[in-house]
Amino acid sequence: MTAAAPPGERCGIDSVALERVERLIAANDPGSLATLWSPREFADAGDGPGRIASLAARYAAKEACLKLFPRETAIGALAEGDFSVERDAYGAPVVVPGAAAEIAIGRHRIARIALSMTHDATSASAVAVAERATTPVAWTGRALYRLLPLRRTVVLENLRRVFGGRVDEAEIVRLAQAHYAHLARLLAEFVRFRWLSAGRRAGLVRVENLDLLRAEHARGRGVLILTGHFGNWEVATIAGLHRFPEARGRFHFVRRAIKPAWLEALVTRRFRAAGFGVLPKRGSLDHLVERLEAGDLVVFPFDQHAHGRDGVVVEFFGHPAGTFRSLAIIAAATGAPVLPAASWREPDGTHVLRFEAALEPIRHEDAREELVRNTRAYNAALERLVVRHPEQWWWVHRRWKAAARVPRDAPASGR
């Protein structure tokens, strides 16, 4: 059972016979079962007489969650293993989405999935209710959207590519207005940040999972940091990475020059004054590899359109997009791990810089297919980062340009 409407709440219900789950477990090896239940779920189910009922209730919950996303389920973008069920501090069931499920939840603008499970002697049932999020909009966003609509057509077109058919048009407009409010704060912070002391700057930023970055850097292979135009990247990186003083002078940003020239000069001067190197996106491949081989850290913004020989067409939010091939090539050539990272602004004005676990490299006997699959994995990582705080991504950029301008090395991959 699935509700049909984009607005409001959606509901999924499922029931499964305990006997069916028992046969499923008996007929499959542990590796196959790991695609249905997580190690945490197996541990929570225990080894006692209630084990089958516990696993069956979780299986019904996964099926109920899938019914919230009929489109993604039908095309194979989501499966049971993309959801797991844990207990919170009060013992209530909580849905824990995997990577693919997190993207689907974000694209549908779902704030949370409320879950109820039960079972009797013969069957288990679950109900999953998706509670939709509504984007708050500051007055500055509404005003700029109407009075100074910088690339409003592009912003709305991009938002519809990602959220269209999943939320109503009113929510898409609210996201656009919230993005304009973000741009206004970005400009104000750009000016204000220049006059703040180092201590005040550091106080503006919280860094999450820095230990992940430190651990990878300690291996001595260099580190590639996969990111995009999220939040106030300048404030977050310059202030946040001061928490990693042992790497000062060893961070390098790969950047495409911005216009006008005076703004590019100002931004570059700020980065260098903070101790960060700047590498152009074109013509710096050899120097970039040298920095990684020396054990340095390279920040690679990956969310811009790539054209000509720089790009390969892979999916980004389900649409073909020219994407930089160089990151996959460099990672394969150097063995450097690729860590996703993003920043965002909290409602109180503080900023968060968060690092994610390194992406597992994908190996394939065909080098071209390997490049495409890894590049698609990088885009999927960016998708997860975008949907967490969608109003703070750079929607004014023409990310999906004509695919004909980019050589299609292989069919755009799905999941």
Residue, then its C-alpha position, 0 to 999 in steps of 0.5 A: m500500500t502506498a499513498a499517491a501524493p507528493p504533498g503531505e505524508r506517505c505510508g507503506i505497509d507490509s506483512v511477511a510470514l515467519e515461515r517464509v523468512e525461516r526458509l529464506i535464511a535456511a536456503n542462503d549463505p551468510g554472504s547472501l543474507a548480508t544483502l538483506w540484513s545488516p550485522r547490527e540487525f543480526a546481533d539485535a535479533g539474537d540467537g533465541p526463539g524470537r530470532i526469526a520473528s525479529l528478522a521477519a519484522r525487520y524484513a517487513a519494515k524494509e518492504a514497507c520503506l520500499k513502498l514509499f519509493p515506488r519509482e526507485t524500487a521499480i528501476g532497481a535503484l533501491a532494494e531491501g538492503d538499503f534500509s536497516v532497522e535499529r532501536d533508539a535509546y527508548g527501544a523504539p524502531v528507527v530506520v537507518p538508510g544506506a547510501a542509496a536510500e539517503i539519496a531517495i529520502g533527500r530527493h523526496r524531501i522526507a524529514r523522517i520515516a516513522l516506523s511501527m512493527t509487530h508480529d504474532a506466532t505466524s507473521a510479522s507486519a510493519v508500517a512506515v510513514a514518511e513525514r515530509a520536510t518543508t523548507p523554511v525561507a528567510w525574507t531575504g530569499r523571497a525578496l531576491y527571488r522576486l527582485l534580483p533573480l540571478r539565473r532564476t531559470v537555471v536554478l528552477e530548472n536544476l531543482r526540477r531535475v533533482f526534485g521534480g515529480r517527488v515534491d510539489e512545485a511550491e516546495i521547489v520554489r521554496l528551495a529556490q528562495a532559500h538558496y537565494a537567502h543562502l547566497a545573500r548570507l554568503l556575500a555578507e560572510f565573505v566581507r565579514f570574514r576578512w575582518l575577523s581574528a583567527g580566534r573568532r574565525a575558528g569559533l565559527v566552525r565545527v569540524e566533524n570526523l577529522d580523525l578519518l582524514r588524519a588516519e588516511h593522511a598518516r598512511g603517507r599516500g596523499v589524500l584526495i578530498l572530493t567536494g563541491h560548492f557547499g555552504n560557505w566553503e571558504v569559511a569552513t575550510i580556512a577556519g576548520l582546517h586550522r584544527f589540523p596544524e600538522a598539515r599546514g602548507r600541505f593542502h592544495f585546492v584544485r580550482r577553476a578560475i572565477k570571474p571577474a578577475w579581481l574576485e579570483a585574485l582576492v579569493t586566491r590571495r585569501f587561500r594562500a595567506a591561510g597556507f593553502g596552495v592553489l592548483p588550476k584545473r587545467g594543466s596541473l596534472d603532473h604537479l598534482v600527482e607530485r603533491l600526492e606522491a609527497g603525501d600532501l592533501v588535494v581538495f578537488p571540487f567535483d560538481q562542475h560541468a566538464h566538457g571536451r576531453d576533460g569529461v565523461v558522461v555519467e549520471f548525476f541525480g539520474h540525468p547524464a552529466g559531463t563529469f571530470r574524469s581526472l579524479a578517477i585517473i589520479a586516484a588509480a594512478t597514485g593509490a590515494p584514497v578519496l574522502p568526500a567532504a562538505s560544509w554547511r551553515e547551521p541556523d545559528g550562523t555557525h559552520v560545519l565541515r564534515f569528512e566522510a569515510a574514504l570511498e572504496p575503489i572499484r576495480h574492473e578488468d576494462a580500464r574505461e569501465e573502471l573509470v566510469r564506475n568510479t566516477r559514477a560513485y563519486n557523483a553518488a557521494l556528491e548526491r548524498l551531500v547535496v540532499r542533506h542541505p539542498e538550499q546550500w548547494w550551488w544551483v546557479h551552475r549549469r551542471w547538466k549541459a548538452a551531453a553531446r559536448v562530452p565524449r560518451d565513453a560508456p553508457a551512463s550507469g545507474r546505481 
